[in-house]
């Protein structure tokens, strides 16, 4: 039986990836920092605890060899070298990167969005041959590029498929953007404000669709880079409407012609210009077809979010999201904004 090792198996992408590979006939070892058992996994899946920085533990995990390593938590050149240095014991790899590696050709990317004239103007759609930011250790994006380049340079020794997802969604997310609408509905906020007339496009990636790409790439090893997104990105207005439909609520949406006004009108998807990726390469090379569309993926995500919010304050439940968007629920500012409009 083909043996696969999944590093980062306890996370948002890791959980469905383990299930997809197991269903496809792989003997899967699911490795994560916590090493916890996931009841949704098939019973034959093996569970291991792994510190990603521990070379000896990684050696023990791979053992005498495996046919596939799926690495969902790799960052930077060092993590890439951990894999390439063991190429003689690994048949092929699938490694998760990010669409944040893209640059628009004029030095603008995800890292410059808050700077004057720093919003990237990407082609629509973005193909995999689009220029990327320089590799380095400074940011998430530069570390992902360093990871990619190190892996691809060793493609003759370790065939690696690099996947670039966008705004990943699904249960178990450390950055659940859908919380923006879910919490407002739970808090009885029946009016909301959306910048850029709610038309912003930040290409979404269902964790289950990324898992499907992992499954397909595992069956067709190669050295390649592929976007890993949903078939069509919904606008922010469409996302809000889809969440409302699942939760059974009616909301009045006020649309701003331009950007957010301080903390009013912004959302985790809101951007002046679109980020939309070309999925034709994945379709052509792997025969990729999405297994779930955005609206159909929402019920399980919302159920998970509601359960987490019943247990903890949102900042405690989702500290990564709170750091990225500290003013996500500034209701005082919103109420003052609405009051000013009525005078």
N, C-alpha and C positions, 0 to 999 in steps of 0.2 A: 504494500500500500504506500502511496506517496505521502511523505511526511512534511508537514508545514509547521513553522513556528511563527506565531503572531505576537509581536512586541507592542504593548499598549492595548492589550486585549480587553481591558476593563472599561475602556472609554466609549465615547459616543460612536466612533467609527469602528472601533475594535469589536464591540459586541456583535453587530450584524455581520462583520467580516468573518468572525469565527463561525457563525451559523452558516453563512453562505459557503464557506470552504468545506465544512463538515458535510453539508448536504450534497456537495459535489464529489464526495468520496475521499477527501483528504483525511489523513490521521493528523489531527490538530493538537498542538500544545499551545495553550493560551497563557501567555506570560504578562504579568502586570506588577506594578509596585506593591499593591496590596495582596495580590495572589488569591483574591476571593473567588468563591464559586458563584457562577451565574446560572440560576435555575433555568434560564431560557436556552442554555446550551444543550446540545445532545449529550447523552450520558457518557459517550465514549471520548469526549474531549478531555484532555489532560490539562490540569491547572498547575502553574508554577509561579512562584514569587520571583521577581527580578528587579534589581536596581540597575537601570539603564547605563549608569556610569561604571559599573563593576565589570571589568574585562573578564575576570575569572568566572563570574556568574554567567556571563554570556557564553563563554567557552563551554561551561557545563550544560547550558541550555541547548546549544547546537550539538554537543556530543560528537560522535563519530561522523556526523553529517546529516543534512536534511535536504530535501528537494526544493524547499521554498522558505524564505524569510519574508514576512510582511512586517514592515517597521512603520508604525503610525506616529511614533513620538520622537523621531530623529530630528536633530537640529545641528547644523554646522558640520564643518569638515571632519572633526574628530569622530562624530557618530558615523559618518560615511566610511572613514578608515576602519572603524570597528568591524564593519561588514566586509569591506574589500580585503582586509588582512586575513579574513577567514574564507576567502573565495574558493579555496580548494575543498571546503566542506559544505558549501552552499550551492545548490543547483542554479537558482535564480532568486531575484528579489523584487518586491513591490514596495515602494517607499512613498509616503505621503508628503507632499510639499504644499504649495499654496499659490493662488492667483496673485497674491501680494508681491510676488517676485517681479511682476511686469512693470516696465517703465514705458513712458509714452514716446521715447525717442528724443525728448528735450530735457531729460533729467528729472522728470516729474513722475512720482509713483505714490504708493500708499504712505510712505514716510514723509512726504512733503505736503500732504493735504491741508495741514494747518498753517502753512506758510503763505505769504503773499504770492499770488499767481502760482500756487503750488498744486492746484487741482489737476491731476493728469487728464490728458485728452487722448484716450485710447481709441484705436480703431474699433468699429462695431461690425462684426464681432472680433474679439482678440484671438488670433491663432497662436499655436505653440511656438512659432518662429519669431514672435514679437520680442524685441530687445528686453533684457532684464536688467535690474539694478546690479551694481558691482557686488561681487562676493565680499564678505567680511564678517566681523563679529559684532558690529555696532547695533544692529536691529534684528527683529524677527525676520524681516524680508531678506536682508543681506546674508543672514545665517542660512536661510533656506536655499539661496542661490549657491552658497559655498557647498552645502550638502549635495545639491544637484550636480554641480560640476565635478566634484570628486567622484561621485558614483558613475557618472557618464563617461568619465575619462578611463574608467576601469571596465568598460562594457565588454571588452574582449575576454576578461577573466570572470566577470560577474554580470550576466545580463540583468539589467534593472529597468523596470518600468517605473517612472516617476509620475505621480498623479498630482494634479493641481486643482483642488477643490476651491469653491468660492465661499459663500456664506453658508456654512454647514448647519443643517437643522435636523432635529430629531431628539428623542429622549437622551438624557445623560450628558447634555451639552454643558461645558463650563461657561459658555457665552450664548445663552439662549435668547436670541433677539426677539423671538415671539413674546417674551415676557412683557415687552413694551405694550402690547395690546391686551394680553391676558390679565395682567395685574390691574390695568385701568378698568376693565370690565368687572373684575371682582370687587374693586373699590367703588363701584357705582359711578364712575366717571363717564357720563353719557355724551360728552362732547370732547372732541380732540382736535388738535391743530396739526397739519402736516405741511412741511416746507416743500418748495418746488412743486406745488399743486399735487403732491402725493404721487408724482410720476417717476420718482427715482427708480433706477434699476441697478441692483447689485446682485449678480447672478447667484442664485441659490444652489445648494448641493445637499440633497437628502443623504443622510448617512447610509441609508439602505442602497442608494444608487452608487455611492462610492464603493460600498461593499461589493456590489455587482461588478464594478470595474476591476476590483481586486481579484475577484473570482475569474473573470475573463482573462486578465493579464497573467494570472498564475497558470492558466492552461496553455498560454501562448507566450512563452518567455521571449524577451527581446530587450534591447537597449533603446529606450524611447522616452519621450515626454508627452503626456496627454492631459488635456483639460478634463476635469472630473465634475461636471455640473449637471443640473436638471435640464430637461429639454427646452423649457422656456422660463425665463425669470419673471415672476409676478412683480408688478409695481407695488409701492407701499400701500396705495389705496386698495389694491386687490388683496394684499396680505391682511390688512385690517378687516375687510369685508369677509374674507374666508374665516378668520378667527371668530368674528361675530356670529357667523352662521353656525359654527360648531358649538359655540357657547349659548346660542339662542338669545342674543341681545340685539337691540337696535341702538345705533350710535350716530350722532350728528357729526359730520366731519367738515371742518373749516379748512379751506385750502389757501396757503400763502403763495403768492406769485414768485417769491424769491426764497432766500435762505431762512433758517430759523432765526427768531428774534430772541437773542440770549438763549435761555433754556426752553423756550416755547417753540414747538413745531419740529424740533429735530427728532430723528429716530435712528436706530442702529443701521438702517439701510439708506438713510437720506444722503444723497450726494447731488451736486449740481450736474454732473455728467455721468453717463452710463458706464457700468462695468459689465460687459456682456461677452461671454466666451463662445468660441466656435467649437462645437462638439463633433464636427464631421470626421476628424481624424480618429477619434475613439470608435465611431460607428464603422468607419472603413477598415481599421486595423484589427479591431476586436469583435466587431459585430454588436457593439453596445446598443442596447435598448433600455431605457429607464424602467425600473421595476415599480416605481411609485412616482406620482405627480404631486406637486406641492399641496394642493387642497386635500388630497387623500391621505397625506402623511400627518396632517394636523391633529386629528383626534388623539392619537397616542402621545404626541408631544404635549398637548394641552392637559391631558389627564396627568401626565408626569409633573408638569409645572404646578398645577393646582395642588397636587399632593405635597410637593416640596414647600410651597408657600404656606401650607397648613401647619408645617412643622417648624419653620424658621422665618425670621425677617428676611426680605429678599437680599439684603446685603450680606447676610451670613450664609444664606443658601447659595448665592452666586457671587462670590467675592471677585472673580475675574471680570464679570460683567459690571459690577459696581465700580471697579477701578477704571474700566474703559469708558463708562458712561455714568459719572457720579450724579448728574442732574437729570436722570432719566424720568424721575417722577416728582418734578418740582411743581406740585399742585398749587402752592401759594402763588408762584409766578404766573401760572396758567389762569388762575382765578382773577388775578389783578389785570391780566391782559384782556380777558373777556369783559371785565367791568369797565375798562377804559374804552372798549369798543362801543359800549352802550351809552356813553356820556356824550 
